Amino acid sequence: MASFIDTINISISLSGIVVSILGFTISYVIRNIDNLIKRFFMFLFSCLFLYSICNFLNYTSLIFLGPEYTIFSKVTLFFESLFSSILMPLLTMIILYFAEEHMRGILFYTVLTHWIIYVILLIIAQFTKLIYYFEDDNTYHRGPFYSVLLAPTVLIMATLLIGLIRRKNKLSKKIYTALLLYIIIPAVSMIIQMFLYGVYFIIIGTVAASIIMFLILITEQIQIIIDQQQEINRQQANILVLQMRPHFIYNTLSSIYYLCVLDPKKAQKTVGDFNTYLRKNLNAIARNELIAFTEELEHTKAYLAVEKVRYEKLLFIDYDTPVTAFSLPPLTLQPIVENAVKYGVDPELPPLHILVKTRQDSDKIILTVEDTGPGYSPIPSDDERVHLGIENVRKRISMMCDGTLDIKAGSEGGTSITITFPRS
């Protein structure tokens, strides 16, 4: 018959199983969080589930089953020890990820070495009585060198603790606290377990640490998403100010007015292009999701067609866009081209040539805009909207599709702006 302590330990194991299933399910279904963090928690709760269920099977075997289940008890304890040992090294990857460091550094290899030593000791324990062993009557005993098995685990915790403290300035306060608690709580539980052999304090500590870290990091991710959305909304407000330039609208309407007398068909086409430009502008401002490149290209061509009416002999545009099957934030290409026209067309300078190109490079899509204008200065000019507009584009492609924007001098003068998007 099970004692009160046995009932508590079985309840602890079952709680670990339930918590790990819930944690895995929430990690799987939750959306809009960082993919690596999502996979981390799915793997973490998977290991916690296997650890808890092996503990449950091992404990019930020792309490309720007879000598014929000694091998079963030995196997379940082996896998219980193995899966529990994975939980702490997992933290190495998440520490390095948040610290924005290369995964395969000194911290990674130090923890990996300690973990391999632990696994080797665990395997040795299956064939000797030095660390732990089972009697033929299915009873478990610690061996004289049981503490040796714990040494690699203690070293892993110490290594991670030191590594985390050294990277404190690279982490937000919430993330640092979550990772610190994930180390400290199981460490304290393990110390208690060493001196109070009975209740499974180590499982309580491990489950509690996992839940606390999960809640803190997920809360942090949700806050990041909220902040990004607020930034996108602010950028949209800036776009509205930058895009609806009264002088451009007045000049376009004036051009159409004179064309109605001089060239009615051209005036009709210009009205259509201007209508497309305004419609695309307003639609883009109201959208938060990515759009097809072909849609953005149509918007850009409508804008350039309107400008071409004013600068017929001063503006020339070429397109080399064999790659079009990708998405990007609205108002990405058009503001860059508009910036080139605004500061590149000058009656006292040679005609402005603009080239829009796309190409695919392995897992990346590259969009390039080249012009032969006076060039881009990194120092803000009197009209700061130039730099604000480019920075708006840079921030939006970074937030919305993990893209990058680089500006450099063109091969034959002028400016070359390159935007790189992940193929996915």
C-alpha positions as CSV (number, residue, x, y, z in Angstrom):
1,M,0.0,0.0,0.0
2,A,1.3,3.4,-0.9
3,S,2.4,5.7,1.9
4,F,1.6,9.4,2.2
5,I,5.0,10.3,0.7
6,D,4.3,7.9,-2.2
7,T,1.0,9.6,-2.9
8,I,2.7,13.0,-2.9
9,N,5.5,11.9,-5.3
10,I,3.0,10.3,-7.7
11,S,0.9,13.5,-7.6
12,I,4.1,15.5,-8.4
13,S,4.9,13.3,-11.3
14,L,1.4,13.5,-12.7
15,S,1.5,17.3,-12.2
16,G,4.7,17.4,-14.2
17,I,3.0,15.4,-17.0
18,V,0.0,17.7,-17.1
19,V,2.0,20.9,-17.0
20,S,4.3,19.7,-19.8
21,I,1.4,18.8,-22.0
22,L,-0.3,22.2,-21.4
23,G,3.0,24.0,-22.0
24,F,3.7,22.2,-25.2
25,T,0.1,22.8,-26.5
26,I,0.3,26.5,-25.7
27,S,3.7,26.8,-27.3
28,Y,2.4,25.0,-30.4
29,V,-0.8,27.1,-30.9
30,I,0.5,30.5,-29.8
31,R,1.1,32.8,-32.8
32,N,3.3,35.8,-33.7
33,I,6.1,34.9,-31.3
34,D,9.7,34.3,-32.3
35,N,10.0,31.0,-34.1
36,L,13.2,30.0,-32.2
37,I,11.6,30.7,-28.8
38,K,8.5,28.8,-29.9
39,R,10.6,25.7,-30.9
40,F,12.6,26.1,-27.7
41,F,9.6,25.8,-25.5
42,M,8.1,23.0,-27.5
43,F,11.3,21.0,-27.1
44,L,11.6,22.0,-23.5
45,F,8.1,20.8,-22.6
46,S,8.6,17.6,-24.6
47,C,11.7,16.8,-22.5
48,L,9.9,17.7,-19.4
49,F,7.0,15.4,-20.4
50,L,9.3,12.5,-21.0
51,Y,11.2,13.2,-17.8
52,S,7.9,13.3,-15.8
53,I,6.4,10.2,-17.3
54,C,9.6,8.2,-16.9
55,N,9.7,9.3,-13.2
56,F,6.0,8.3,-12.8
57,L,6.6,4.8,-14.4
58,N,9.8,4.3,-12.4
59,Y,8.2,5.3,-9.1
60,T,5.1,3.2,-9.6
61,S,7.3,0.2,-10.6
62,L,9.3,0.5,-7.4
63,I,6.3,0.9,-5.2
64,F,3.7,-1.4,-6.7
65,L,5.5,-4.0,-8.9
66,G,7.5,-7.0,-7.9
67,P,11.1,-8.3,-8.5
68,E,10.2,-9.3,-12.1
69,Y,10.1,-5.6,-13.0
70,T,13.6,-4.8,-11.8
71,I,14.8,-4.3,-15.4
72,F,11.8,-2.1,-16.2
73,S,12.7,0.1,-13.1
74,K,16.3,0.3,-14.2
75,V,15.4,1.3,-17.8
76,T,12.8,4.0,-16.7
77,L,15.3,5.5,-14.2
78,F,18.0,5.6,-16.9
79,F,15.7,7.6,-19.3
80,E,14.4,9.7,-16.5
81,S,17.9,10.7,-15.7
82,L,18.8,11.2,-19.4
83,F,15.8,13.5,-20.2
84,S,16.2,15.5,-17.0
85,S,19.8,16.2,-17.9
86,I,18.8,17.8,-21.2
87,L,16.7,20.5,-19.6
88,M,19.5,22.6,-18.3
89,P,21.8,22.5,-21.4
90,L,18.8,23.7,-23.5
91,L,19.2,27.0,-21.7
92,T,22.6,27.5,-23.3
93,M,21.0,28.1,-26.7
94,I,18.4,30.5,-25.5
95,I,21.0,32.5,-23.5
96,L,23.2,32.8,-26.6
97,Y,20.2,33.7,-28.8
98,F,19.1,36.5,-26.6
99,A,22.7,37.7,-26.2
100,E,23.0,37.7,-30.0
101,E,26.1,35.5,-29.9
102,H,27.2,32.6,-32.1
103,M,25.7,29.3,-30.9
104,R,29.0,27.4,-31.0
105,G,31.2,29.3,-28.7
106,I,33.0,28.6,-25.4
107,L,29.8,28.5,-23.3
108,F,28.2,26.0,-25.7
109,Y,31.1,23.6,-25.8
110,T,31.8,23.8,-22.1
111,V,28.2,22.8,-21.3
112,L,28.2,20.2,-24.0
113,T,31.4,18.6,-22.5
114,H,29.9,18.5,-19.0
115,W,26.7,16.9,-20.4
116,I,28.6,14.2,-22.3
117,I,30.5,13.4,-19.1
118,Y,27.2,13.1,-17.3
119,V,25.8,10.7,-20.0
120,I,29.0,8.6,-19.8
121,L,28.7,8.3,-16.0
122,L,25.0,7.4,-16.4
123,I,25.9,4.6,-18.8
124,I,28.6,3.4,-16.4
125,A,26.0,3.3,-13.6
126,Q,24.0,0.7,-15.5
127,F,26.9,-1.8,-15.2
128,T,28.3,-1.1,-11.7
129,K,27.1,-0.5,-8.2
130,L,29.4,2.5,-7.7
131,I,26.8,5.2,-8.5
132,Y,23.4,3.6,-8.0
133,Y,22.0,0.1,-8.4
134,F,18.9,-2.1,-8.0
135,E,18.6,-5.2,-5.9
136,D,17.0,-8.3,-7.3
137,D,13.8,-7.5,-5.3
138,N,13.4,-4.3,-7.3
139,T,14.7,-1.9,-4.6
140,Y,16.8,1.2,-5.5
141,H,20.0,2.1,-3.7
142,R,22.5,4.9,-4.0
143,G,26.1,3.8,-4.5
144,P,29.2,5.2,-2.7
145,F,30.0,7.5,-5.7
146,Y,26.4,8.8,-6.3
147,S,27.6,12.4,-5.8
148,V,30.0,12.0,-8.8
149,L,27.0,11.7,-11.1
150,L,25.7,15.0,-9.8
151,A,29.0,16.8,-10.4
152,P,28.5,17.4,-14.1
153,T,25.0,18.8,-13.5
154,V,26.4,21.1,-10.8
155,L,29.1,22.3,-13.2
156,I,26.6,22.9,-16.0
157,M,24.5,25.0,-13.7
158,A,27.6,26.9,-12.5
159,T,28.8,27.5,-16.0
160,L,25.4,28.7,-17.2
161,L,25.0,31.0,-14.1
162,I,28.4,32.6,-14.8
163,G,27.7,32.8,-18.5
164,L,24.4,34.4,-17.8
165,I,25.8,37.0,-15.4
166,R,28.5,37.9,-17.8
167,R,25.9,38.6,-20.5
168,K,23.5,40.6,-18.2
169,N,24.0,43.8,-20.0
170,K,23.0,42.2,-23.3
171,L,19.6,41.1,-22.0
172,S,16.5,42.9,-20.9
173,K,15.7,42.8,-17.2
174,K,12.7,40.4,-17.7
175,I,14.7,37.9,-19.8
176,Y,17.6,38.0,-17.4
177,T,15.3,37.3,-14.5
178,A,13.5,34.5,-16.2
179,L,16.8,32.7,-17.2
180,L,18.3,33.3,-13.8
181,L,15.3,31.7,-12.0
182,Y,15.4,28.7,-14.4
183,I,19.0,28.0,-13.1
184,I,18.5,28.9,-9.4
185,I,15.2,27.2,-8.6
186,P,16.3,23.7,-9.9
187,A,19.7,24.2,-8.2
188,V,18.1,24.9,-4.8
189,S,15.8,21.9,-5.4
190,M,18.7,19.6,-6.1
191,I,20.5,20.7,-3.0
192,I,17.4,20.0,-0.9
193,Q,16.9,16.7,-2.7
194,M,20.5,15.6,-1.8
195,F,19.8,16.0,2.0
196,L,16.1,15.2,2.1
197,Y,15.7,12.0,0.1
198,G,11.9,11.3,-0.1
199,V,9.7,14.0,-1.7
200,Y,10.7,14.7,-5.3
201,F,11.8,18.3,-4.7
202,I,13.8,18.3,-7.9
203,I,10.7,17.7,-10.1
204,I,8.8,20.4,-8.2
205,G,11.7,22.9,-8.8
206,T,12.1,21.9,-12.5
207,V,8.4,22.2,-13.3
208,A,8.1,25.5,-11.4
209,A,11.2,27.0,-13.1
210,S,9.9,26.0,-16.5
211,I,6.5,27.6,-15.9
212,I,8.0,30.8,-14.6
213,M,10.4,31.1,-17.5
214,F,7.7,30.3,-20.0
215,L,5.3,32.9,-18.6
216,I,8.0,35.7,-18.3
217,L,9.4,35.1,-21.8
218,I,6.0,34.8,-23.5
219,T,4.9,38.0,-21.8
220,E,8.1,39.7,-23.1
221,Q,7.4,38.4,-26.6
222,I,3.8,39.7,-26.5
223,Q,5.1,43.1,-25.3
224,I,7.6,43.1,-28.2
225,I,4.8,42.4,-30.6
226,I,2.7,45.3,-29.1
227,D,5.7,47.7,-29.4
228,Q,6.3,46.7,-33.0
229,Q,2.6,47.2,-33.9
230,Q,2.7,50.7,-32.2
231,E,5.9,51.4,-34.2
232,I,4.2,50.3,-37.4
233,N,1.3,52.6,-36.7
234,R,3.6,55.5,-36.0
235,Q,5.5,54.7,-39.3
236,Q,2.2,54.7,-41.1
237,A,1.4,58.2,-39.8
238,N,4.8,59.3,-41.0
239,I,4.2,57.8,-44.4
240,L,0.9,59.7,-44.6
241,V,2.7,62.9,-44.0
242,L,5.5,62.1,-46.4
243,Q,3.5,60.7,-49.2
244,M,0.7,63.3,-49.5
245,R,2.9,66.1,-50.7
246,P,0.7,69.1,-51.6
247,H,3.2,70.4,-54.2
248,F,3.2,67.1,-56.1
249,I,-0.6,67.0,-56.2
250,Y,-0.9,70.7,-57.3
251,N,1.8,70.2,-60.0
252,T,0.1,67.1,-61.3
253,L,-3.3,68.8,-61.4
254,S,-1.7,71.7,-63.3
255,S,-0.1,69.4,-65.8
256,I,-3.4,67.6,-66.4
257,Y,-5.2,71.0,-66.8
258,Y,-2.9,72.1,-69.6
259,L,-2.8,68.6,-71.2
260,C,-6.6,68.7,-71.5
261,V,-6.1,71.4,-74.2
262,L,-2.8,70.3,-75.7
263,D,-3.2,66.5,-75.6
264,P,-6.5,65.2,-74.3
265,K,-5.6,61.5,-74.7
266,K,-2.4,62.0,-72.7
267,A,-4.4,64.0,-70.1
268,Q,-6.8,61.0,-69.8
269,K,-4.0,58.6,-69.3
270,T,-2.3,60.9,-66.7
271,V,-5.6,61.1,-64.8
272,G,-5.8,57.3,-64.8
273,D,-2.2,57.0,-63.6
274,F,-2.7,59.6,-60.9
275,N,-5.9,57.9,-59.8
276,T,-3.9,54.6,-59.5
277,Y,-1.2,56.4,-57.5
278,L,-3.6,57.9,-55.1
279,R,-5.6,54.7,-54.6
280,K,-2.5,52.7,-54.0
281,N,-1.2,55.3,-51.6
282,L,-4.4,55.3,-49.5
283,N,-4.7,51.5,-49.6
284,A,-1.0,51.1,-48.5
285,I,-1.4,53.4,-45.5
286,A,-4.4,51.4,-44.2
287,R,-2.6,48.0,-44.5
288,N,-0.4,46.3,-42.0
289,E,0.4,43.1,-43.9
290,L,2.8,42.4,-46.7
291,I,1.7,42.9,-50.3
292,A,2.8,41.3,-53.5
293,F,5.8,43.0,-55.2
294,T,3.8,43.2,-58.4
295,E,1.3,45.4,-56.6
296,E,4.0,47.7,-55.3
297,L,5.6,47.8,-58.7
298,E,2.2,48.9,-60.2
299,H,2.1,51.7,-57.6
300,T,5.6,52.8,-58.5
301,K,5.0,52.8,-62.2
302,A,1.8,54.8,-61.8
303,Y,3.8,57.4,-59.8
304,L,6.6,57.5,-62.4
305,A,4.1,57.8,-65.3
306,V,2.7,61.0,-63.6
307,E,6.2,62.4,-63.1
308,K,7.2,61.6,-66.6
309,V,4.5,64.0,-67.9
310,R,6.3,66.8,-66.1
311,Y,9.9,65.7,-66.7
312,E,9.5,64.2,-70.1
313,K,13.1,64.8,-71.3
314,L,14.7,64.8,-67.9
315,L,13.5,61.4,-66.5
316,F,14.1,57.9,-67.9
317,I,13.1,54.6,-66.2
318,D,14.2,51.1,-66.9
319,Y,13.0,47.8,-65.3
320,D,14.9,44.6,-65.0
321,T,12.6,42.5,-62.7
322,P,12.6,38.8,-63.7
323,V,11.9,37.9,-60.0
324,T,8.4,39.1,-58.9
325,A,7.0,36.2,-56.8
326,F,7.7,37.7,-53.4
327,S,6.1,40.0,-50.9
328,L,7.2,43.2,-49.1
329,P,5.8,45.9,-46.9
330,P,3.5,48.4,-48.7
331,L,5.2,51.7,-49.7
332,T,8.7,50.2,-49.9
333,L,9.8,50.8,-53.5
334,Q,7.6,53.8,-54.4
335,P,9.1,56.2,-51.7
336,I,12.6,55.3,-52.7
337,V,11.9,56.0,-56.4
338,E,10.1,59.2,-55.4
339,N,13.1,60.3,-53.4
340,A,15.3,59.7,-56.4
341,V,13.1,61.8,-58.6
342,K,12.6,64.6,-56.2
343,Y,16.4,65.1,-55.6
344,G,17.7,63.9,-58.9
345,V,15.7,65.7,-61.5
346,D,17.3,69.1,-62.2
347,P,17.2,71.1,-65.5
348,E,20.8,72.1,-64.9
349,L,21.9,68.4,-64.6
350,P,22.0,65.6,-67.1
351,P,18.7,63.6,-67.4
352,L,18.0,61.3,-64.5
353,H,18.1,57.5,-65.2
354,I,16.5,55.1,-62.7
355,L,16.9,51.4,-62.9
356,V,14.7,49.0,-60.8
357,K,16.1,45.5,-60.6
358,T,15.2,42.2,-58.8
359,R,17.2,39.0,-58.5
360,Q,17.3,35.9,-56.4
361,D,20.4,34.8,-54.6
362,S,20.0,31.3,-52.9
363,D,17.6,32.0,-50.1
364,K,17.3,35.7,-50.6
365,I,15.4,38.1,-52.8
366,I,17.3,41.3,-53.7
367,L,15.6,44.5,-54.9
368,T,17.9,47.3,-56.2
369,V,17.1,50.9,-57.2
370,E,19.9,52.7,-59.0
371,D,19.9,56.3,-60.1
372,T,22.3,58.7,-61.8
373,G,21.4,61.7,-59.5
374,P,23.7,63.8,-57.4
375,G,24.1,61.0,-54.8
376,Y,23.0,60.3,-51.3
377,S,24.5,62.2,-48.3
378,P,24.4,60.4,-44.9
379,I,24.3,63.9,-43.3
380,P,20.7,65.2,-43.0
381,S,20.0,68.0,-45.4
382,D,17.7,71.0,-44.9
383,D,14.8,68.8,-45.9
384,E,15.0,66.0,-43.3
385,R,12.1,64.1,-44.9
386,V,14.7,62.6,-47.3
387,H,16.3,60.7,-44.4
388,L,13.1,60.2,-42.5
389,G,11.5,58.5,-45.6
390,I,14.4,56.1,-46.1
391,E,14.6,55.3,-42.4
392,N,10.8,54.6,-42.4
393,V,11.3,52.1,-45.2
394,R,14.3,50.5,-43.4
395,K,12.4,50.1,-40.1
396,R,9.3,48.7,-41.7
397,I,11.1,46.0,-43.8
398,S,13.1,45.0,-40.7
399,M,10.0,44.7,-38.5
400,M,7.6,43.2,-41.0
401,C,9.8,40.8,-43.0
402,D,13.3,40.7,-41.4
403,G,14.7,42.5,-44.4
404,T,17.6,45.0,-44.7
405,L,18.3,48.2,-46.6
406,D,21.7,49.4,-47.6
407,I,22.7,52.6,-49.3
408,K,25.9,53.2,-51.3
409,A,27.3,55.2,-54.2
410,G,26.3,53.9,-57.6
411,S,28.8,52.3,-59.9
412,E,28.7,55.3,-62.3
413,G,27.8,58.0,-59.7
414,G,24.4,58.6,-58.2
415,T,22.9,56.3,-55.5
416,S,22.3,52.6,-55.3
417,I,19.8,51.3,-52.7
418,T,19.7,47.5,-52.1
419,I,16.9,45.8,-50.2
420,T,17.3,42.2,-49.2
421,F,14.4,40.0,-48.2
422,P,14.4,36.4,-46.9
423,R,12.9,34.2,-49.6
424,S,10.2,32.9,-47.3
